[in-house]
Amino acid sequence: MLAIINGRVLLPQEPSGHFAEQRGLAVLVEDERIQGIVPQQQLAAGTEVLDAGGRYVSPGFIDLHIHGFAGADTMDGTGEALGKMRQGLPSTGVTAFLPTTMTCPWADIEGALAVVRREMEKNAGGAEVLGAYLEGPFINAAHKGAQKAENIRKADFSLLKPWLDTIKYVVLAPEELQGDYGFVAACRRAGIIVSMGHTDATYEQAMEAYKQGVRHATHLFNAMPPLHHRRPGTVGAALDTDCVAELIADGIHLAPAALRLVWHAKGGENIVLITDSMRACGMGDGPSELGGQQVFVQGQLATLADGTIAGSVATMDHVVRTFAGAAGISLARAAELAARVPAEEMGCADERGSLKVGSLADITIFDDEVRIYATLVRGRLAYQAKK
């Protein structure tokens, strides 16, 4: 039995589920799971302890949308690449993630999916692979962003059928469906979450997609028309419904005021923080690659040769800190958007996303600057900062 002590434990409050910190508690971990959350004075003598030193004790972060990290990328299509991501991500507080594909030739996407499937079956330490997030190829070329236009194609559910056990999200431009939502219905029956993104949809088209079951928005504001007072577009539809909206809160993709506006417009609900990071993340300034295109990194900014913003080099600890500061909210509430919200949307909230008895002991410990001190995956120490 391991007891995490001397922390500000982030616990869901009834009935809202919102996180609030509680002191004086010990989180008891054994056999991969949380066995108890008890007053610290009740610990038996001789219990092994991990001293949080007054830091936050939070559920591990879940990154729904991440292309790469530390020189590796999902589209490398190798176990070595995903292994590098698995081992490195706990240093950023991430305990589980969805490797994200690009709009590439379908054979290359299938190669990446095959590796994701194999990695889903492993319990080899490091952050866990929960499935794949398909960013394209069913998008609108007018808002392709860093995706390659020649690889864009019409939505075709037959392409997904061999991978229904692997794909968790698929991104599409709803206007490209031309009113035929059979693809969306098939995805929903298969348990795949359909997201609107890289889209030129009008408000009316986006609202119709929402009614048809497209209840997620990929990196809101980015790769879609801006919010306009007479043409609200996809942004307006996402803010006007309980659609789950992704935000890249890296300080580059969205201004602080935009983050605050989303927080207030959605009442602090149905927001998920993502990194959208690529292989250049953690590698410093200089040239890199994304989806076969050269990328240039300077600080937190990554661009294609023509200046188009190309993914991000942000880590999850960075986006949690940035969003909390911009929105003027507690780190407890910001941590929800990287843990509870994605777990609930994916239907794995019984296992992940909140600290409660019986859930997996996926835990990250961080200070007031969201500097990660330690991360546990299934109760095993996957990262601890050097003293």
KEKE-3310 file (N, C-alpha, C; in steps of 0.2 Angstrom, whole numbers, plus 5000, padded with zeros to 4 digits):
npx = (5004:5003:5004:4999:5003:5001:4996:4986:4972:4963:4947:4931:4916:4900:4884:4889:4901:4913:4930:4937:4949:4956:4963:4973:4971:4974:4979:4976:4985:4985:4987:4985:4975:4965:4962:4957:4953:4957:4957:4973:4978:4974:4982:4991:5005:5021:5017:5020:5025:5022:5027:5018:5021:5014:5009:4997:4987:4981:4969:4977:4981:4973:4976:4968:4970:4984:4998:5012:5028:5043:5052:5045:5031:5014:5011:5023:5021:5026:5031:5041:5040:5028:5031:5041:5033:5024:5033:5038:5028:5022:5030:5024:5012:5003:4993:4987:4983:4977:4984:4986:4981:4986:4980:4984:4990:4978:4983:4994:4988:4982:4992:4998:4987:4987:4998:4994:4983:4990:4998:4988:4985:4995:5003:5014:5020:5022:5013:4996:4989:4974:4967:4964:4964:4957:4962:4955:4954:4943:4939:4938:4946:4947:4950:4961:4973:4987:4986:4988:4981:4980:4977:4965:4948:4931:4920:4919:4912:4916:4930:4933:4928:4937:4944:4936:4938:4948:4948:4943:4939:4933:4937:4928:4922:4907:4899:4903:4897:4885:4872:4869:4869:4872:4885:4889:4879:4882:4895:4891:4884:4894:4901:4910:4916:4911:4918:4917:4927:4941:4934:4921:4909:4893:4884:4871:4873:4882:4874:4864:4872:4876:4863:4862:4871:4884:4894:4906:4919:4933:4949:4943:4940:4951:4956:4944:4930:4931:4922:4908:4897:4886:4887:4889:4894:4904:4910:4901:4890:4896:4897:4884:4878:4879:4890:4905:4920:4936:4951:4966:4976:4988:4994:4997:4988:4976:4970:4971:4959:4950:4950:4944:4931:4926:4925:4916:4905:4901:4898:4908:4907:4909:4921:4937:4954:4967:4983:4987:5000:5016:5029:5040:5038:5045:5058:5065:5070:5070:5070:5058:5046:5029:5017:5023:5027:5038:5042:5044:5050:5049:5051:5035:5029:5025:5027:5022:5031:5025:5020:5009:5001:5006:5000:5005:5018:5016:5014:5004:5004:5008:4997:4986:4990:4991:4978:4971:4976:4972:4958:4955:4953:4953:4966:4961:4949:4953:4961:4951:4947:4956:4956:4943:4933:4937:4937:4924:4918:4923:4917:4924:4924:4922:4934:4944:4950:4945:4948:4944:4938:4942:4944:4956:4973:4979:4988:4993:5005:5007:5014:5010:5013:5010:5021:5027:5028:5027:5021:5009:5005:4992:4995:5009:5025:5028:5035:5046:5051:5068:5077)
npy = (4994:5011:5027:5043:5058:5074:5083:5094:5088:5085:5084:5077:5086:5084:5090:5093:5088:5096:5100:5102:5108:5098:5097:5087:5074:5057:5048:5032:5019:5004:4989:4994:5003:5016:5014:5020:5036:5044:5052:5059:5056:5043:5034:5019:5014:5013:5013:5014:5030:5043:5059:5073:5086:5098:5101:5100:5086:5077:5070:5061:5069:5068:5068:5071:5075:5074:5075:5072:5071:5075:5072:5062:5055:5052:5048:5042:5029:5018:5007:5011:5025:5028:5023:5031:5043:5038:5036:5048:5058:5057:5066:5078:5077:5069:5055:5047:5045:5050:5045:5055:5056:5062:5071:5061:5050:5036:5023:5026:5031:5020:5012:5019:5017:5003:5002:5010:5002:4990:4996:5000:4988:4986:4986:4993:5002:5020:5033:5029:5022:5026:5024:5030:5046:5053:5066:5072:5062:5069:5083:5101:5108:5122:5126:5119:5121:5115:5103:5092:5096:5087:5075:5075:5068:5062:5058:5042:5028:5015:5014:5015:5004:4992:4997:4999:4996:5004:5017:5032:5045:5055:5068:5079:5090:5096:5102:5096:5084:5087:5086:5073:5062:5049:5044:5050:5044:5030:5031:5034:5023:5014:5019:5029:5045:5060:5074:5091:5100:5109:5116:5125:5127:5135:5144:5138:5126:5120:5119:5110:5099:5097:5093:5081:5073:5077:5081:5088:5099:5102:5109:5123:5139:5138:5134:5136:5147:5164:5170:5179:5193:5193:5181:5168:5155:5140:5142:5150:5140:5130:5137:5140:5129:5113:5107:5099:5108:5109:5117:5125:5130:5137:5150:5155:5150:5155:5170:5177:5183:5177:5164:5167:5171:5159:5151:5158:5159:5146:5143:5137:5123:5108:5110:5106:5104:5103:5098:5097:5095:5092:5083:5091:5096:5099:5099:5111:5126:5128:5119:5107:5094:5090:5080:5077:5090:5104:5112:5126:5131:5143:5147:5146:5146:5138:5136:5133:5135:5145:5153:5149:5144:5129:5116:5113:5116:5114:5108:5098:5102:5115:5121:5119:5128:5140:5142:5142:5154:5164:5163:5166:5157:5144:5132:5119:5119:5121:5109:5100:5101:5095:5082:5076:5080:5075:5061:5059:5061:5051:5041:5034:5037:5030:5024:5033:5050:5056:5057:5044:5031:5015:5019:5019:5021:5034:5047:5064:5075:5092:5109:5126:5132:5123:5115:5099:5087:5073:5058:5046:5031:5019:5017:5015:5023:5034:5045:5056:5072:5077:5080)
npz = (5000:4995:5001:4997:5004:5013:5003:4992:4989:4974:4973:4966:4968:4975:4969:4956:4952:4950:4953:4969:4981:4994:5010:5022:5019:5014:5000:4996:4988:4979:4970:4957:4959:4967:4983:4994:5001:5014:5031:5035:5048:5050:5045:5045:5055:5048:5034:5017:5010:4999:4998:4995:4998:5000:4988:4973:4972:4959:4947:4934:4918:4903:4886:4873:4860:4852:4842:4842:4851:4859:4848:4841:4832:4829:4815:4811:4812:4820:4834:4841:4840:4847:4859:4864:4865:4875:4886:4889:4891:4904:4911:4909:4916:4910:4909:4900:4883:4866:4852:4837:4821:4804:4789:4778:4765:4764:4766:4774:4785:4790:4793:4804:4812:4815:4823:4834:4838:4843:4853:4862:4868:4877:4893:4898:4906:4908:4900:4895:4880:4873:4862:4845:4837:4824:4814:4801:4786:4781:4778:4775:4762:4761:4774:4778:4786:4793:4786:4772:4756:4745:4750:4756:4757:4753:4767:4772:4778:4777:4776:4789:4796:4798:4809:4821:4834:4838:4833:4841:4840:4826:4814:4805:4791:4792:4782:4770:4770:4763:4768:4770:4783:4785:4787:4800:4808:4807:4813:4826:4830:4831:4842:4840:4842:4834:4827:4823:4812:4805:4795:4785:4789:4790:4803:4803:4797:4805:4817:4812:4810:4824:4829:4822:4829:4829:4841:4846:4845:4836:4840:4844:4836:4828:4812:4806:4801:4808:4823:4819:4820:4813:4806:4814:4813:4815:4827:4834:4835:4843:4855:4858:4861:4870:4865:4866:4867:4861:4866:4862:4873:4872:4872:4860:4849:4853:4860:4876:4880:4872:4877:4890:4886:4880:4892:4899:4891:4889:4902:4910:4907:4897:4891:4884:4887:4876:4868:4855:4851:4842:4834:4837:4849:4865:4860:4857:4849:4831:4815:4810:4808:4801:4796:4784:4780:4781:4796:4806:4822:4835:4851:4858:4846:4831:4814:4797:4781:4774:4784:4791:4805:4813:4821:4838:4851:4863:4880:4891:4905:4903:4895:4905:4915:4908:4903:4916:4921:4911:4911:4923:4934:4946:4949:4951:4945:4932:4930:4929:4916:4909:4913:4920:4911:4897:4901:4904:4892:4884:4890:4900:4913:4925:4927:4925:4926:4938:4955:4965:4975:4969:4956:4943:4948:4942:4943:4945:4952:4956:4957:4962:4950:4941:4939:4936:4948:4952:4943:4943:4935:4934:4947:4948:4949:4936:4933:4941:4947:4947:4961)
capx = (5000:5006:4999:5001:5001:5003:4994:4980:4969:4958:4941:4925:4911:4893:4882:4892:4907:4918:4935:4939:4955:4955:4969:4973:4969:4979:4976:4979:4985:4987:4985:4984:4969:4964:4959:4954:4955:4956:4961:4980:4980:4972:4987:4994:5012:5025:5014:5025:5022:5024:5025:5017:5025:5009:5007:4991:4986:4976:4969:4981:4979:4971:4977:4964:4972:4991:5001:5019:5031:5050:5055:5041:5025:5010:5012:5029:5019:5031:5030:5046:5038:5023:5034:5044:5028:5022:5038:5040:5022:5021:5034:5020:5006:4998:4993:4983:4982:4975:4988:4982:4984:4985:4977:4989:4987:4975:4987:4999:4984:4980:4999:4998:4981:4989:5003:4990:4980:4995:5000:4982:4985:5001:5003:5021:5023:5022:5006:4993:4986:4967:4964:4966:4960:4958:4961:4955:4955:4937:4939:4937:4952:4948:4952:4965:4978:4994:4985:4989:4975:4979:4975:4958:4943:4925:4919:4917:4913:4919:4937:4934:4926:4942:4947:4931:4941:4954:4946:4939:4936:4935:4935:4925:4919:4900:4896:4905:4892:4880:4865:4869:4872:4873:4892:4888:4875:4886:4900:4888:4882:4900:4904:4915:4914:4912:4919:4917:4934:4944:4927:4919:4902:4889:4880:4865:4876:4885:4868:4861:4877:4875:4857:4863:4875:4891:4894:4912:4922:4941:4952:4939:4942:4957:4954:4937:4929:4930:4915:4906:4891:4880:4889:4892:4898:4905:4912:4894:4886:4899:4896:4877:4876:4883:4895:4912:4924:4943:4955:4973:4978:4996:4996:4998:4983:4970:4971:4968:4952:4946:4949:4939:4925:4923:4924:4910:4899:4899:4897:4913:4906:4910:4927:4942:4960:4972:4990:4988:5007:5019:5036:5044:5037:5051:5064:5068:5069:5073:5066:5055:5041:5023:5013:5027:5029:5043:5039:5049:5048:5053:5047:5029:5026:5027:5023:5024:5035:5021:5018:5003:5002:5006:5000:5008:5024:5014:5013:4998:5005:5008:4990:4982:4992:4989:4970:4969:4978:4968:4951:4954:4950:4957:4970:4957:4944:4957:4963:4945:4946:4961:4955:4936:4929:4939:4936:4917:4915:4925:4914:4928:4924:4922:4941:4949:4948:4943:4951:4939:4939:4940:4947:4963:4977:4982:4988:4999:5006:5010:5014:5006:5015:5009:5027:5025:5033:5027:5015:5008:5000:4990:4999:5016:5028:5030:5039:5047:5056:5074:5078)
capy = (5000:5017:5033:5050:5062:5081:5086:5097:5083:5088:5079:5080:5088:5082:5085:5095:5085:5100:5098:5107:5105:5096:5095:5083:5068:5053:5044:5025:5016:4997:4985:4999:5007:5020:5010:5024:5043:5045:5057:5057:5053:5036:5029:5014:5015:5009:5013:5018:5036:5048:5066:5078:5093:5104:5102:5098:5079:5078:5065:5062:5072:5064:5072:5069:5077:5075:5071:5070:5073:5073:5069:5056:5057:5046:5046:5038:5022:5013:5006:5015:5032:5029:5021:5037:5047:5035:5036:5055:5062:5058:5072:5084:5076:5065:5048:5043:5050:5047:5047:5059:5056:5068:5070:5058:5044:5032:5018:5028:5032:5013:5009:5022:5014:4997:5003:5012:4996:4986:5000:5000:4982:4986:4990:4993:5008:5026:5035:5023:5024:5024:5024:5035:5052:5054:5073:5071:5066:5071:5090:5105:5111:5129:5127:5113:5122:5111:5096:5092:5096:5082:5069:5076:5064:5062:5054:5035:5024:5008:5015:5015:4998:4988:5000:5002:4995:5008:5024:5035:5052:5057:5075:5080:5096:5094:5105:5092:5079:5089:5084:5066:5061:5042:5043:5051:5039:5024:5032:5034:5016:5011:5022:5034:5052:5064:5081:5096:5104:5111:5117:5131:5127:5141:5142:5134:5119:5117:5117:5104:5093:5095:5089:5074:5069:5079:5085:5089:5104:5102:5116:5129:5145:5137:5130:5137:5155:5167:5172:5186:5195:5191:5175:5165:5150:5134:5144:5151:5134:5127:5141:5140:5122:5109:5104:5099:5112:5108:5123:5124:5136:5138:5157:5156:5149:5159:5175:5176:5185:5171:5158:5169:5171:5152:5149:5162:5157:5139:5142:5132:5116:5105:5112:5101:5106:5098:5101:5097:5095:5088:5080:5096:5098:5097:5099:5117:5130:5125:5116:5101:5091:5088:5078:5078:5097:5107:5116:5130:5132:5148:5148:5142:5146:5133:5138:5131:5140:5151:5157:5146:5140:5122:5112:5117:5113:5115:5102:5099:5106:5122:5123:5120:5134:5146:5142:5145:5161:5168:5163:5168:5151:5140:5126:5114:5119:5120:5102:5096:5101:5090:5075:5074:5081:5070:5055:5058:5061:5045:5035:5030:5041:5026:5022:5038:5057:5059:5053:5041:5024:5010:5021:5018:5026:5038:5053:5068:5080:5098:5114:5132:5134:5117:5111:5092:5084:5066:5056:5039:5027:5013:5016:5015:5030:5035:5051:5060:5077:5077:5085)
capz = (5000:4995:5003:4995:5009:5013:4997:4991:4985:4970:4973:4963:4973:4973:4963:4950:4949:4949:4958:4974:4985:5001:5014:5027:5017:5011:4994:4996:4981:4979:4965:4951:4960:4973:4988:4999:5002:5021:5035:5035:5054:5051:5042:5049:5056:5043:5028:5012:5008:4994:5001:4990:5000:4999:4981:4971:4970:4954:4942:4928:4913:4897:4880:4867:4853:4852:4836:4843:4857:4860:4841:4839:4829:4827:4808:4810:4812:4823:4841:4844:4841:4852:4865:4866:4868:4882:4892:4890:4893:4911:4914:4908:4919:4906:4910:4895:4877:4860:4846:4833:4814:4800:4783:4774:4761:4769:4768:4779:4791:4792:4796:4811:4817:4817:4829:4840:4841:4847:4859:4866:4872:4881:4900:4899:4910:4904:4898:4891:4873:4874:4855:4840:4835:4817:4812:4794:4780:4779:4780:4770:4759:4762:4781:4779:4791:4791:4783:4765:4752:4741:4754:4758:4754:4756:4772:4770:4784:4775:4778:4797:4798:4801:4815:4825:4841:4838:4832:4846:4837:4819:4813:4798:4789:4791:4776:4765:4769:4759:4770:4771:4789:4786:4790:4807:4811:4808:4818:4833:4832:4832:4848:4838:4843:4828:4829:4817:4812:4798:4792:4783:4790:4793:4810:4802:4795:4811:4821:4810:4812:4831:4830:4820:4833:4830:4847:4848:4840:4836:4842:4842:4833:4823:4805:4804:4800:4815:4825:4817:4824:4808:4804:4820:4811:4819:4834:4837:4836:4848:4861:4859:4863:4875:4861:4869:4863:4862:4866:4862:4877:4872:4872:4853:4845:4856:4864:4883:4880:4868:4882:4895:4882:4880:4898:4902:4886:4891:4909:4913:4906:4891:4888:4885:4885:4872:4866:4848:4850:4837:4836:4839:4856:4869:4856:4857:4843:4825:4810:4812:4802:4803:4791:4778:4778:4786:4801:4810:4829:4839:4857:4858:4839:4826:4808:4790:4778:4772:4790:4794:4812:4812:4827:4844:4854:4870:4884:4895:4911:4900:4894:4911:4918:4904:4904:4922:4921:4906:4912:4930:4938:4950:4945:4952:4939:4925:4929:4927:4908:4906:4916:4921:4905:4892:4903:4904:4885:4881:4893:4904:4920:4931:4928:4924:4926:4944:4961:4969:4977:4964:4950:4942:4951:4937:4947:4944:4958:4953:4962:4960:4943:4937:4938:4938:4953:4951:4940:4943:4930:4937:4954:4947:4947:4929:4932:4947:4946:4950:4967)
cpx = (5004:5001:5002:4998:5003:5002:4988:4976:4963:4952:4935:4920:4904:4888:4885:4898:4913:4923:4936:4945:4953:4961:4968:4971:4975:4976:4980:4979:4988:4984:4982:4978:4969:4960:4955:4957:4952:4959:4968:4981:4978:4977:4990:5002:5016:5022:5019:5021:5025:5022:5024:5019:5020:5007:5000:4992:4980:4975:4974:4978:4978:4972:4973:4967:4980:4994:5008:5022:5038:5053:5051:5035:5021:5010:5018:5027:5023:5029:5035:5044:5033:5026:5038:5039:5025:5026:5039:5034:5020:5024:5029:5013:5001:4999:4990:4983:4979:4980:4984:4985:4983:4981:4982:4986:4984:4979:4992:4995:4983:4987:4999:4993:4983:4994:4999:4986:4984:4997:4994:4982:4991:5000:5010:5024:5022:5014:5003:4989:4979:4964:4967:4961:4962:4956:4961:4955:4949:4935:4938:4944:4953:4950:4957:4971:4984:4992:4986:4983:4974:4977:4968:4953:4936:4924:4916:4918:4916:4927:4938:4932:4931:4945:4942:4934:4946:4952:4941:4935:4938:4933:4933:4923:4911:4897:4898:4901:4886:4873:4864:4872:4873:4880:4892:4884:4879:4892:4897:4886:4888:4904:4910:4912:4916:4913:4919:4924:4937:4938:4926:4911:4899:4886:4875:4868:4878:4879:4865:4866:4876:4868:4857:4868:4883:4892:4901:4915:4930:4944:4948:4942:4947:4954:4947:4936:4928:4923:4913:4898:4885:4881:4892:4896:4899:4906:4905:4890:4889:4898:4889:4874:4880:4888:4902:4917:4932:4946:4962:4976:4985:4998:4998:4992:4977:4973:4968:4961:4947:4945:4944:4932:4922:4921:4917:4904:4897:4898:4902:4912:4908:4916:4933:4949:4964:4978:4990:4996:5010:5026:5041:5044:5042:5058:5068:5067:5072:5068:5064:5050:5035:5019:5017:5029:5034:5040:5045:5046:5053:5048:5041:5026:5029:5023:5026:5028:5031:5018:5012:5005:5001:5006:5003:5014:5022:5013:5007:4999:5005:5001:4985:4984:4990:4982:4968:4970:4973:4961:4950:4951:4955:4961:4965:4952:4948:4959:4957:4945:4951:4961:4948:4933:4931:4937:4928:4915:4917:4921:4918:4929:4924:4930:4946:4946:4946:4947:4945:4940:4937:4943:4954:4968:4982:4982:4994:4999:5010:5010:5009:5007:5014:5016:5026:5030:5033:5021:5015:5003:4999:4994:5006:5019:5031:5035:5040:5052:5062:5075:5084)
cpy = (5006:5023:5039:5055:5070:5085:5090:5093:5086:5082:5082:5081:5086:5089:5087:5091:5089:5099:5104:5104:5103:5094:5090:5076:5064:5049:5038:5022:5009:4994:4989:5003:5011:5016:5014:5031:5044:5050:5054:5054:5046:5031:5025:5015:5011:5009:5017:5024:5040:5055:5071:5085:5099:5105:5099:5090:5079:5071:5066:5065:5067:5069:5069:5070:5079:5071:5068:5073:5071:5070:5064:5059:5051:5043:5043:5031:5017:5013:5010:5022:5033:5027:5027:5042:5044:5037:5044:5059:5062:5064:5078:5083:5072:5058:5044:5048:5046:5050:5050:5058:5062:5066:5068:5053:5039:5026:5020:5029:5025:5010:5012:5019:5007:4997:5005:5006:4991:4990:5000:4993:4981:4989:4990:4999:5014:5028:5030:5026:5021:5023:5029:5040:5054:5062:5073:5064:5069:5078:5094:5109:5118:5131:5121:5114:5119:5104:5097:5091:5090:5075:5069:5071:5064:5057:5047:5030:5017:5008:5014:5008:4993:4990:5002:5001:5000:5016:5027:5041:5052:5064:5075:5088:5094:5096:5100:5086:5080:5086:5077:5064:5053:5040:5044:5046:5032:5025:5031:5027:5012:5014:5027:5041:5056:5071:5085:5100:5105:5111:5124:5132:5134:5139:5137:5126:5116:5115:5111:5098:5091:5091:5082:5070:5071:5084:5087:5094:5103:5108:5122:5135:5143:5132:5130:5145:5158:5169:5179:5187:5193:5184:5171:5159:5144:5136:5146:5145:5131:5131:5141:5134:5119:5105:5104:5102:5111:5115:5121:5131:5136:5145:5159:5156:5153:5164:5174:5178:5180:5166:5160:5169:5164:5150:5152:5160:5150:5138:5137:5125:5115:5109:5107:5104:5101:5102:5102:5097:5090:5086:5085:5098:5095:5097:5105:5121:5127:5122:5109:5099:5089:5086:5078:5085:5100:5112:5120:5132:5138:5149:5143:5142:5142:5135:5134:5137:5146:5155:5154:5142:5133:5118:5117:5113:5114:5108:5103:5103:5114:5125:5124:5126:5140:5147:5145:5152:5166:5168:5165:5163:5148:5134:5120:5113:5118:5112:5098:5095:5097:5083:5073:5074:5076:5063:5054:5057:5054:5039:5031:5033:5036:5024:5027:5045:5060:5054:5050:5034:5019:5012:5019:5023:5030:5045:5057:5073:5086:5104:5120:5134:5128:5114:5104:5089:5076:5064:5048:5036:5020:5011:5016:5022:5030:5040:5054:5065:5076:5082:5089)
cpz = (5000:4997:5001:5000:5008:5006:4997:4986:4981:4969:4970:4969:4970:4973:4956:4947:4949:4955:4963:4978:4992:5004:5019:5025:5014:5006:4995:4990:4982:4973:4959:4953:4966:4978:4993:4999:5010:5025:5036:5042:5055:5048:5047:5049:5051:5036:5023:5010:5002:4996:4996:4992:4999:4992:4979:4970:4965:4950:4937:4922:4907:4891:4875:4861:4853:4846:4838:4849:4857:4854:4838:4836:4828:4820:4807:4809:4815:4831:4844:4845:4847:4859:4868:4869:4875:4887:4893:4893:4900:4914:4913:4912:4916:4907:4905:4889:4871:4854:4840:4826:4810:4793:4778:4770:4766:4771:4774:4786:4794:4796:4803:4815:4819:4823:4835:4843:4845:4853:4864:4871:4877:4888:4902:4902:4905:4903:4894:4885:4874:4867:4851:4839:4828:4815:4804:4792:4777:4780:4774:4768:4761:4769:4783:4784:4788:4788:4775:4761:4748:4744:4757:4754:4757:4762:4770:4775:4783:4777:4785:4799:4801:4807:4820:4833:4842:4838:4838:4844:4830:4818:4806:4797:4788:4784:4770:4765:4765:4761:4772:4777:4791:4790:4798:4811:4812:4813:4825:4835:4834:4839:4846:4839:4837:4830:4822:4818:4805:4793:4790:4784:4793:4800:4808:4800:4801:4816:4819:4811:4819:4832:4827:4823:4833:4836:4850:4843:4841:4836:4840:4841:4827:4818:4804:4804:4807:4816:4822:4819:4819:4805:4809:4818:4816:4826:4837:4839:4842:4855:4862:4861:4868:4871:4865:4865:4865:4862:4866:4866:4878:4873:4865:4849:4847:4860:4871:4883:4877:4873:4887:4892:4882:4887:4901:4897:4888:4898:4913:4912:4899:4887:4889:4883:4881:4870:4859:4846:4845:4839:4839:4846:4861:4866:4855:4850:4837:4820:4812:4806:4805:4796:4784:4776:4783:4790:4805:4817:4832:4845:4857:4851:4834:4819:4802:4787:4776:4778:4794:4800:4811:4819:4833:4846:4862:4874:4889:4901:4909:4899:4900:4914:4914:4904:4910:4923:4917:4908:4919:4935:4942:4946:4946:4946:4932:4924:4927:4919:4905:4909:4916:4914:4899:4894:4902:4897:4882:4884:4898:4911:4926:4932:4928:4925:4933:4950:4965:4970:4971:4957:4949:4945:4946:4941:4945:4950:4955:4958:4959:4953:4938:4935:4940:4943:4953:4947:4941:4938:4933:4944:4954:4945:4940:4928:4939:4946:4950:4956:4966)
residu = (MET:LEU:ALA:ILE:ILE:ASN:GLY:ARG:VAL:LEU:LEU:PRO:GLN:GLU:PRO:SER:GLY:HIS:PHE:ALA:GLU:GLN:ARG:GLY:LEU:ALA:VAL:LEU:VAL:GLU:ASP:GLU:ARG:ILE:GLN:GLY:ILE:VAL:PRO:GLN:GLN:GLN:LEU:ALA:ALA:GLY:THR:GLU:VAL:LEU:ASP:ALA:GLY:GLY:ARG:TYR:VAL:SER:PRO:GLY:PHE:ILE:ASP:LEU:HIS:ILE:HIS:GLY:PHE:ALA:GLY:ALA:ASP:THR:MET:ASP:GLY:THR:GLY:GLU:ALA:LEU:GLY:LYS:MET:ARG:GLN:GLY:LEU:PRO:SER:THR:GLY:VAL:THR:ALA:PHE:LEU:PRO:THR:THR:MET:THR:CYS:PRO:TRP:ALA:ASP:ILE:GLU:GLY:ALA:LEU:ALA:VAL:VAL:ARG:ARG:GLU:MET:GLU:LYS:ASN:ALA:GLY:GLY:ALA:GLU:VAL:LEU:GLY:ALA:TYR:LEU:GLU:GLY:PRO:PHE:ILE:ASN:ALA:ALA:HIS:LYS:GLY:ALA:GLN:LYS:ALA:GLU:ASN:ILE:ARG:LYS:ALA:ASP:PHE:SER:LEU:LEU:LYS:PRO:TRP:LEU:ASP:THR:ILE:LYS:TYR:VAL:VAL:LEU:ALA:PRO:GLU:GLU:LEU:GLN:GLY:ASP:TYR:GLY:PHE:VAL:ALA:ALA:CYS:ARG:ARG:ALA:GLY:ILE:ILE:VAL:SER:MET:GLY:HIS:THR:ASP:ALA:THR:TYR:GLU:GLN:ALA:MET:GLU:ALA:TYR:LYS:GLN:GLY:VAL:ARG:HIS:ALA:THR:HIS:LEU:PHE:ASN:ALA:MET:PRO:PRO:LEU:HIS:HIS:ARG:ARG:PRO:GLY:THR:VAL:GLY:ALA:ALA:LEU:ASP:THR:ASP:CYS:VAL:ALA:GLU:LEU:ILE:ALA:ASP:GLY:ILE:HIS:LEU:ALA:PRO:ALA:ALA:LEU:ARG:LEU:VAL:TRP:HIS:ALA:LYS:GLY:GLY:GLU:ASN:ILE:VAL:LEU:ILE:THR:ASP:SER:MET:ARG:ALA:CYS:GLY:MET:GLY:ASP:GLY:PRO:SER:GLU:LEU:GLY:GLY:GLN:GLN:VAL:PHE:VAL:GLN:GLY:GLN:LEU:ALA:THR:LEU:ALA:ASP:GLY:THR:ILE:ALA:GLY:SER:VAL:ALA:THR:MET:ASP:HIS:VAL:VAL:ARG:THR:PHE:ALA:GLY:ALA:ALA:GLY:ILE:SER:LEU:ALA:ARG:ALA:ALA:GLU:LEU:ALA:ALA:ARG:VAL:PRO:ALA:GLU:GLU:MET:GLY:CYS:ALA:ASP:GLU:ARG:GLY:SER:LEU:LYS:VAL:GLY:SER:LEU:ALA:ASP:ILE:THR:ILE:PHE:ASP:ASP:GLU:VAL:ARG:ILE:TYR:ALA:THR:LEU:VAL:ARG:GLY:ARG:LEU:ALA:TYR:GLN:ALA:LYS:LYS)
# end
